Amino acid sequence: MRSTCQIIIREWNRILHLKVFYLVMLVVPALLFSFYAYIYQEKEAKHLPFAIWDDDQSPVSRQLIFLLEQRDALKISKRLYSEAEVKRAIQTGEIMGAVHFPTGMQNDIYSRHPTTVTLYTNAAALVPAKMVYKAAAQVIITGSTGIVLKKLVKTGMEPDRAMALANPIKLDTYQLYNATYNYQEYLVPGLITVGMQMILIISSMLALNYEYKTNTMSQLYELAKGSAFRVIAGKTIAHLVVSWFNFILIAFILFPFFDIGVTAATGKFFALYTLLSIACIGIGMFISALFKDVMLSGDVALFYTSPAFVFSGFTFPRWAMPWYDQYYATIMPYTPFLDTFFKIYYMNLPFYYAQADLYKLLLFPFVMFPTALILFQRQFNNSKNEAAAEPVLN
């Protein structure tokens, strides 16, 4: 225990004094995570530029235009007069969408004939396009129902019966866990946690083989009395404790400052975060024990961690990906972490709802640490033999 504690203190000292460690583990997280939160400071996409193409020029079309102007998501910035103008305005980025009210729309509605209103959106910008569609569709559907209802009431029909005819099916919608489609609430925790995975793997990837870079491996060997277990245990605890400082930054500074997250689930988030940290440190130790060359192990770590956000299913469902991408997603700890994170943090559910994902996440440290131990013990012994042979050769 004494030598392990000495290794822990020694590692903390290295983290605080070696630039490659304190920049990656302490400086970069604070700057990067704050930057992520500030990007989505607006929280929701509002006032998207929108155009009107009104060939009907009727009281009905003017009423619908008025309703569109009341939507926070839209900002009517142009009046256009042809499809070519609409396409050109979208291509140049002047607008994100447009609506076309056809000639005779009011007459068709009053005579109960079908009429077609055309909505144009720039689907190259996927999320704004969906928000334009949602805002415009709500106005057009609700507005057209109101127009029919008003006409039926004018004929002397009872309001309840008129409503039943104008809108026979009433739809109630409930958006759960992110009702306002808040970018900051949804994206920032995901970006921060995937960034934390990369930081933990890269920093722990340097924990072992960087000793060769600083010519301190023989010193470490003497301190650990030749035990790779003491080295890996000490360095793991040291890196885990530093990761907890970053958790404090995330959960108790950034999230409250930007009003992100579910405060009631902070304890469960800490337990899950700790499990992710241990899994990532195990992977980093494995890479560090596998490759003595720092540059090579760094390239491997970056190659391994870079696609985590894409393949995790955060922005696109994994089941819709090709089988080989789904397989790649399973060999990253962020994937089961994310599935558990949605359940126990966003939804504030008990851990047993995510048992299968937790078992998958636990598999990483159970496999990586023993493998790293075997590989590094071999490295450790070889480095000692090489150090002993040098005086003889001299």
Buried (B, 14 or more C-beta within 10 A) or exposed (E): EEBBEBBBEBBBEBBEEBEBBBEBBBEBBBEBBBEBBEEBEEBBBEEBBBBBBBBBEBEBBBBBBEBBEEBEBBBBBBEBEEEEBBEEBBEEEEBBBBBBBBEBBBEBBEEEEEBEBEEBBBEEBEEBBBBBBEBBEBBBEEBBEBBBBEBBBEEEBEEEEBBBEBBEEEEEEEEEEEEEBBBBBBBBBBBBBBBBBBBBBBBBBBBBBBBBBEEBBBEBBEBBEEBBEBBBBBBBBBBBBBBEEBBEBBBEEBBEEBEBBBEEBBEBBBEBBBBBBBBBBBBBBBBBBBBBEBEEBBEBBEEBBEBBBBBBBBEEEBEEBEEEBBEBBEEBBBBBBBBBBBBBBBBBBEBEEBEEBBEBBBBBBEBBBEBBBEBBBEBBEEBBEEEEEEEEEE
